[in-house]
Amino acid sequence: MGSNGTLVSRVSEDLRSRLAAGDPPPGARLPTESELSTEFRVSRPTVRAALRELEALGLVRTQHGVGTFVTEPPAVRAGLERLDSITESIRATGHEPGMTYVSRIVRPVLPEEAATMGVPGDTVALEVRRTILADGEVVAYSYDLMPFDIFPPGFDPAELEGSIFGFFRKRLGVTPDHALGDVHAVTSNHVGWGSEAATHNLFVLLVQRHYDKADRLLLYSRTYFIEGRYSFTIVRHD
């Protein structure tokens, strides 16, 4: 390793030790590149490279033009190996789940939605938009589509409230048996609703298609988890 690489490692390791000791605390801003350069007696590019290492490890986040901040621990940490509802996942980690239904609309699916969901192009679905909370703090925004024919005749969309999985079990007598999902990192200023939505632009997008035992599609969801407030673990085996 060259001398510059050695310097980067020294600065990075020193800062990691400080962060592990809570100095500075989560959410606080680190000293500027210029200040760190003076403190460590290294060049600003060396400091910048060390900060990139910390950011790659998820220890800090950089807001261009503002500064570098210590990452706050996520409000919720859940696994992807179990087919739990978001409500169940939040409660299982010791937090109080909450949910606000923003809209419920019955409409035909769009062609691209039909292709993704694997349903006929003339399918009518119930579209739901929800704000997901943990201990009163917004952790995710969810866009959900459910084929309307899974509901009984005369069903009023206003009856759907709380956990969708819970509603399926209690009101429809069905339980999601398996799901297919994709995870994406998303940067967008057009996700969510309400006054707080404008303050977030980094998300982990979890796209899922939930099926019953007969492989009937029950739910297609796109849930945008706010970066830093909800994290996932993945268990892998041989």
N, C-alpha and C positions, 0 to 999 in steps of 0.2 A: 504494500500500500504506500502511495506517495505521501509526502509530508502534509499536503493539503488534506488528503483523506484522513490522516491521523489527527489533524486539528479539528476536522469536522466531527470525528468520533468523540474526541475529548469534550468538545462543546456540547454535543448531543447527550452524552452520558451524564455530564454534570447537570444539565437542565432536567434530564429524566429523574435524577436523584432528588432534585429540588421539588419537582412536581409530585413525586411519590410521597414526599414529606409534607405536601400541602402548601408549598411556597412557590408561587402564589396559589391561592385557593381556586377551586373550580369557578369558572365564569370570569375570573379576573384577567386583566390584560397584562401580557408580558412586557418587559422593557423593550424599547424600540431596537431595531437592528443596530443603529448607531450606538446606543447605550451598551448593548451587549458586546459590540465590537470593541468598544473602549475597555469594558470590564475584562474580557477574555484576551485582549491584546491580539486580536486576529482581524482579518479583513471582513468587510460586510458580506461579500459573496460566501465566505466560510460560514458566517452566522446564518445566512439565508439557506445554505445547504443543510445545516444542522436542524433548522426549523422545519424544513421539508421532510426530514426523517421523522421528526416528532409528529408532523401532520399525517404522514403515512401510517403511523402507529395509532392514530386516532386520539393522541394526547392533547393536541392543540388544533385550533382552526384559525385560518387567516381570512380576514375581511379586508380586501384591497382598499387602501386609502383610509382604513380605520385602525388596524393593528392585528396582532396575534393574541388569541385568547385561550385560556385553559379550558379544555372540553369539560362540560358538566356531565356527571354520570347519568345514564338514561333513567327516566322515570320507571320504565318497564323493560324487563329483559325476558324474552320468551323463546321457546324452542319451536322449530318447524317440523319436528318429527311426529307431533301429535295433531290430530284433527280436532282442535278446540276452537270455539268461537273466540273472538277478540275479548268479549266480556269475561269468559272463563280464564283466558290467559292473564288478563289484568288482575283478576281476583286471586289467581294462583300465586302471583308474585307479591301478595300482601297489600295490594292497592285497591281502592274502591272504584269500580268501574262506573262510568256514566255515559249517557248517549243522548244526543239531540237530533231528532228527525227534522231536516231542513225542508225536504219536499218529498212527495209521493205522486208519481205521474204514471198513468197507464198510456202506453204508446206503442206503435210498431217498432220493431228493432231496425236499426240501420243495416245496410248490406254488409258492412265490415263487421258489425256486431254478430250478425247471423253466421258469418263464416267462422269467427272466433269461437262462438258458442256451440257451433255444430247443430244449428236448428234451421228449420225452413225459413225462407226469406219473408214469408207473410206472418211470422210469429208476432204475437202481441205480448208485451212484457210490462211488468211493474218496475219502474225505475225509482230508486230510493237514493237520497243523498243524506248522509249522516255525519255528525261530528262526534268523534270518539274521545272520551275523557278518562283520565286516571287521577283520582284525588282532586277532581275539579279542574285539572289542567288539560288543555287540548293536546292530544298525542297523535291524532290521525284524522284524515278526512276520507270517507268511503263513498264510492259510487257503486251501486248495486243494481243488477238486473235479474229479475225472476220471471220465467215464462208464466204468463197469467193463468194458463190452464192447470197449474198445480194447485190453485186455490179453488175452494168450493163455489158453486153457483151463487150469485148474489153477494160475493165477498166485497166488503168496503175497504179500500186501501188504508183508510184511517185506523182500522183495527190493528194494523201492524205497528207494534211498538216494542221497545226493549231489544233484547238479543234476537237476531233473526233465527239462529239455531234453536233458541228456546221456543220461539213462536212455532217453528216447524214441528218440534216435538209435542208441544202442548195443544196446539190448535189443529195441526194437519196430520198428526200421528206419523210423521216421517222423520228419519234421522239421516243427515249426511253420512255416507259410508266411506267415501274416498274423494280425493281431490287431486287435480293437476294444477301446478302453480309455476309461476315465473317471478323472479326477483330482479328489479332494475334500480339503478341509481338515477335519480331524476333531479334536474335543476330547472325550475319553472317559477315564474311570478304569477301564474294563472291557476293555481291549485287552491281549492278551499273557498271559504266564504266567511263573512263576518269581519269584524275589525281586526282580529289577530292574524287573519290569513295573509295580509300584506307584509307581515314581519318575517315570513318564512319563504325560502326558495330552494331549500335542499331537502329531498325526501328519499325514502326507500319505498319503492312501489312494489307491492305484492299483488300480482294478478292471479286469481284463482277461479277454477271451475269446479263446483261441488256437485257430486252425484249421489243418488241413493243406491241401494244394493242392486237394483235392476238397471243401473247405468242411465237412469233418467236425470237430466240436468235439473238441478234445483236452484242453483244460484251462480251467477257470474259476477265477480266482484273485482274492483280495482281500488285498493286501499293505499293511500299515500301516508306513510308514517313520517312524522317530522323528525329530521335528523337530530340525534342527540337526546330524543325523548322516548324512543322505543327502539330496542335493539333485538336482534335474533341470534340464537345459537343454533348450530347445525351439528348433529351427532352423526358420525360416520363410522362404519364398520367394514371389516374385510369382506 
